[in-house]
Amino acid sequence: MEIKMKILICDDTISGTRMAAELNKFGLSAFTRRNDKETILRSILKDKPAVVVSDLNLYDGDAVSVMRTAKTILPLSPAFIIFSDIYNNFIEKQVIESGVSCFLFSPFDTEELYTAIISALNKKKSEQYDIEAVVTDVIQKIGMPANIRGYRYVRTAVMECIENTNRLNSITKALYPIVAEKHETTTSRVERAIRHAISTTWQKGNKNAIHSFFGYDMNTFNQPTNSEFISLMTDKVRLLIKSGSQFSCMA
């Protein structure tokens, strides 16, 4: 079954409902929420929309500040399409430079909005690939063998936790089942394979890289548990992504 992309429309009036209905005809999963900062942020965290469509002006602020807050909370935050009925080149320049995917002048038709959404989704997919590349790079540099199952499971687990850090609070009950489903296996096999991958890395991996990345002195600290390893990986990779830097170490 094809998963429809969720589109959050920050307008629960008749106009917003009509906009969502028109977008759904294009095969999207659009829904509406009240046009205020708290409601929008709560929906971003709970509903996980891929794209947020909002008027620049909210009841209690502006959409740009909501976008910035979302980005501090979620590395894989939704793309934002912001519109305004104010025809002002300076405002458009400021909004575009803030990092939104697209700025539209209203009124606009559904096809124009749909085109902007598809463009935003493609850009978001590219950003997701970039994050996966960072995770893969780190795993390879610390010396985890790519030919064992646990390598793939660790990469998926870290990606899932970067997308939603709440999964770190329930590794066994929440995270393992997600990884197992993605790789068509069982949670017990995921747990064992990840533990084996960590053990192999601790015994045969790049000790300088492990020390550089985790801050562990291999002669002092024991091998971390699955939960500790995934949590550390997630936190460190999130910091790398936010800083825009790359992980480097001495060979």
VMD Tcl script that draws the C-alpha trace (Angstrom):
set ca {
  {0.00 0.00 0.00}
  {1.33 3.41 -1.00}
  {1.81 5.74 1.96}
  {0.27 9.15 1.28}
  {2.35 12.15 2.25}
  {0.85 14.11 5.15}
  {0.31 17.81 4.52}
  {-0.57 20.06 7.46}
  {-2.79 23.02 6.52}
  {-2.57 25.64 9.26}
  {-6.13 26.84 8.85}
  {-9.17 25.08 10.31}
  {-11.69 27.44 8.70}
  {-13.84 26.60 5.68}
  {-11.08 27.94 3.44}
  {-8.47 25.58 4.95}
  {-10.82 22.62 4.81}
  {-11.50 23.31 1.14}
  {-7.78 23.56 0.45}
  {-7.15 20.19 2.15}
  {-9.98 18.55 0.20}
  {-8.56 19.80 -3.11}
  {-5.06 18.54 -2.25}
  {-6.45 15.13 -1.31}
  {-7.74 14.81 -4.86}
  {-4.07 14.83 -5.94}
  {-3.37 11.77 -3.79}
  {-2.03 13.56 -0.73}
  {-3.20 13.26 2.88}
  {-3.95 16.86 3.81}
  {-5.50 17.84 7.14}
  {-6.16 21.09 8.98}
  {-5.24 22.50 12.36}
  {-5.91 25.82 14.10}
  {-3.67 28.68 13.00}
  {-1.71 29.21 16.22}
  {1.88 28.36 17.20}
  {1.18 25.83 19.98}
  {-1.37 23.87 17.95}
  {0.91 23.75 14.89}
  {3.96 22.61 16.86}
  {1.92 19.98 18.69}
  {0.64 18.66 15.36}
  {4.16 18.59 13.88}
  {5.36 16.42 16.77}
  {2.30 14.16 16.86}
  {1.13 13.90 13.24}
  {4.58 14.07 11.56}
  {3.55 15.97 8.42}
  {6.02 16.04 5.55}
  {4.98 19.57 4.58}
  {3.40 22.44 6.50}
  {1.36 25.02 4.56}
  {0.74 28.22 6.50}
  {-0.09 31.87 6.20}
  {2.88 33.99 7.27}
  {0.79 35.58 10.02}
  {-0.59 33.35 12.77}
  {-3.05 34.25 15.49}
  {-0.21 34.58 17.98}
  {2.94 35.08 15.93}
  {4.37 34.12 12.57}
  {5.03 30.90 10.68}
  {8.78 31.51 10.32}
  {9.29 31.34 14.10}
  {7.32 28.07 14.20}
  {9.54 26.65 11.46}
  {12.69 27.63 13.35}
  {11.39 26.05 16.55}
  {10.50 22.85 14.70}
  {14.02 22.64 13.28}
  {15.57 22.86 16.75}
  {13.38 19.97 17.90}
  {13.51 17.71 14.85}
  {16.49 17.35 12.50}
  {14.02 15.89 10.00}
  {11.49 18.67 10.48}
  {8.79 19.19 7.85}
  {9.25 21.45 4.85}
  {7.39 24.76 5.11}
  {5.39 26.50 2.40}
  {4.42 29.96 3.57}
  {2.02 32.31 1.82}
  {0.91 35.90 2.27}
  {-1.50 38.32 0.65}
  {0.99 41.15 1.17}
  {2.78 41.90 -2.11}
  {6.13 43.02 -0.73}
  {9.49 42.01 -2.24}
  {11.31 42.66 1.04}
  {9.02 40.30 2.98}
  {9.41 37.65 0.29}
  {13.22 37.96 0.44}
  {13.24 37.70 4.25}
  {10.97 34.65 4.26}
  {12.93 32.84 1.54}
  {16.24 33.50 3.31}
  {14.78 32.07 6.54}
  {14.81 28.61 4.98}
  {11.25 27.97 3.80}
  {10.83 25.69 0.80}
  {8.53 28.07 -1.05}
  {6.84 31.45 -0.60}
  {3.54 32.02 -2.38}
  {1.47 35.13 -2.89}
  {-2.23 34.53 -2.29}
  {-4.62 33.94 -3.82}
  {-3.14 30.92 -5.59}
  {-4.76 27.89 -7.17}
  {-4.50 24.27 -6.04}
  {-2.24 23.23 -8.89}
  {0.26 25.94 -7.99}
  {0.24 24.79 -4.37}
  {0.54 21.13 -5.40}
  {3.58 21.95 -7.56}
  {5.18 23.74 -4.58}
  {4.46 20.74 -2.32}
  {6.04 18.27 -4.76}
  {9.12 20.50 -5.00}
  {9.31 20.68 -1.19}
  {8.95 16.89 -0.87}
  {11.78 16.31 -3.35}
  {14.00 18.70 -1.42}
  {13.10 17.01 1.86}
  {13.93 13.59 0.37}
  {17.33 14.92 -0.65}
  {17.96 16.18 2.90}
  {16.98 12.77 4.29}
  {19.50 11.11 2.01}
  {22.14 13.54 3.33}
  {21.36 12.51 6.92}
  {21.56 8.83 5.98}
  {24.93 9.55 4.41}
  {26.19 11.08 7.68}
  {24.98 8.07 9.70}
  {26.55 5.64 7.23}
  {29.83 7.58 7.22}
  {30.10 7.49 11.01}
  {29.29 3.78 11.24}
  {31.91 2.99 8.62}
  {34.58 5.18 10.20}
  {34.28 3.55 13.62}
  {34.90 0.25 11.85}
  {31.58 -1.59 12.02}
  {31.71 -4.31 9.34}
  {29.26 -3.64 6.52}
  {28.80 -7.34 5.77}
  {26.94 -8.20 8.97}
  {23.19 -7.78 9.55}
  {23.68 -5.61 12.59}
  {25.29 -2.92 10.45}
  {22.06 -2.35 8.54}
  {19.94 -2.61 11.69}
  {22.09 -0.04 13.53}
  {21.86 2.39 10.63}
  {18.06 2.05 10.48}
  {17.74 2.36 14.27}
  {19.78 5.56 14.41}
  {17.87 7.06 11.47}
  {14.56 6.28 13.18}
  {15.74 7.85 16.45}
  {16.99 10.97 14.68}
  {13.53 11.34 13.15}
  {11.82 10.78 16.52}
  {13.97 10.89 19.66}
  {11.06 9.55 21.76}
  {11.98 6.11 20.41}
  {15.10 6.25 22.56}
  {12.84 5.96 25.61}
  {11.60 2.55 24.50}
  {14.28 0.76 22.50}
  {12.87 -2.73 23.03}
  {9.13 -2.06 22.71}
  {9.14 0.75 20.14}
  {12.39 0.85 18.17}
  {13.19 -2.84 17.60}
  {9.74 -3.60 16.12}
  {10.14 -0.70 13.65}
  {13.58 -1.92 12.56}
  {12.33 -5.51 12.36}
  {9.39 -4.53 10.16}
  {11.59 -2.55 7.79}
  {13.98 -5.49 7.38}
  {11.30 -8.21 7.47}
  {12.71 -10.00 10.51}
  {11.96 -10.38 14.22}
  {12.68 -8.06 17.13}
  {14.81 -10.70 18.86}
  {17.01 -11.08 15.78}
  {17.37 -7.30 15.55}
  {18.45 -7.12 19.19}
  {20.99 -9.95 18.83}
  {22.39 -8.66 15.54}
  {22.89 -5.14 16.91}
  {24.60 -6.50 20.02}
  {26.89 -8.63 17.83}
  {27.69 -5.63 15.61}
  {28.63 -3.51 18.62}
  {30.75 -6.32 20.07}
  {32.58 -6.81 16.78}
  {33.19 -3.08 16.46}
  {34.52 -2.85 20.01}
  {36.91 -5.73 19.39}
  {38.06 -5.05 15.83}
  {36.93 -1.53 14.98}
  {38.86 1.72 14.64}
  {39.76 2.48 18.26}
  {40.94 6.01 17.46}
  {37.67 6.77 15.69}
  {35.60 5.28 18.53}
  {37.51 7.37 21.06}
  {37.18 10.50 18.92}
  {33.46 10.06 18.32}
  {32.22 8.69 21.64}
  {34.93 10.01 23.95}
  {35.48 6.46 25.22}
  {38.92 5.30 26.31}
  {38.87 1.72 25.05}
  {41.14 0.63 27.90}
  {38.82 2.06 30.55}
  {35.21 1.70 29.40}
  {33.36 -1.52 28.75}
  {31.38 -2.18 25.58}
  {28.14 -0.15 25.67}
  {24.75 -1.82 25.66}
  {22.53 -1.60 22.58}
  {20.53 1.24 24.14}
  {23.65 3.16 25.16}
  {25.24 2.76 21.73}
  {22.13 3.83 19.78}
  {21.54 6.78 22.12}
  {25.14 7.97 21.81}
  {25.09 7.55 18.03}
  {21.83 9.47 17.76}
  {22.99 12.36 19.94}
  {26.35 12.68 18.22}
  {24.93 12.49 14.69}
  {22.25 15.07 15.56}
  {25.01 17.44 16.69}
  {26.96 16.83 13.47}
  {23.87 17.55 11.40}
  {23.00 20.73 13.30}
  {26.57 22.05 13.12}
  {26.86 21.12 9.46}
  {30.25 19.53 10.14}
  {31.64 16.14 9.27}
  {33.07 13.49 11.53}
  {36.81 13.16 11.10}
  {39.34 11.16 13.07}
  {42.91 10.02 13.00}
  {43.35 6.61 11.40}
}
mol new
graphics top color blue
foreach p $ca { graphics top sphere $p radius 0.5 }
foreach p [lrange $ca 0 end-1] q [lrange $ca 1 end] { graphics top cylinder $p $q radius 0.2 }
display resetview
